[in-house]
């Protein structure tokens, strides 16, 4: 698996992601790329927006604050962050 890349503020498009507080979301793609986003206020909505524009292929796992919140095995099931890819 590749080394995780922490996405810097300069690449963020939502002003809320520049304000302190929120969750740390780790997104693992099928191609092995791992991206870490911090200061996420609404993980479900954020993940939905990045998955729609991803150039790294399907997302296979999502961690929120270090805990697995979603995997491809859970596709279509309800979860506490309302992640539905």
ABEGO torsion letter per residue (X at the ends): XBBBBBBBAAABABAAAABBEEBBBBBBBAAGBBBBBBGBABAAAAAAAAAAABAAEBBABBBBGGBBABBAAABGBBBAAGBBX
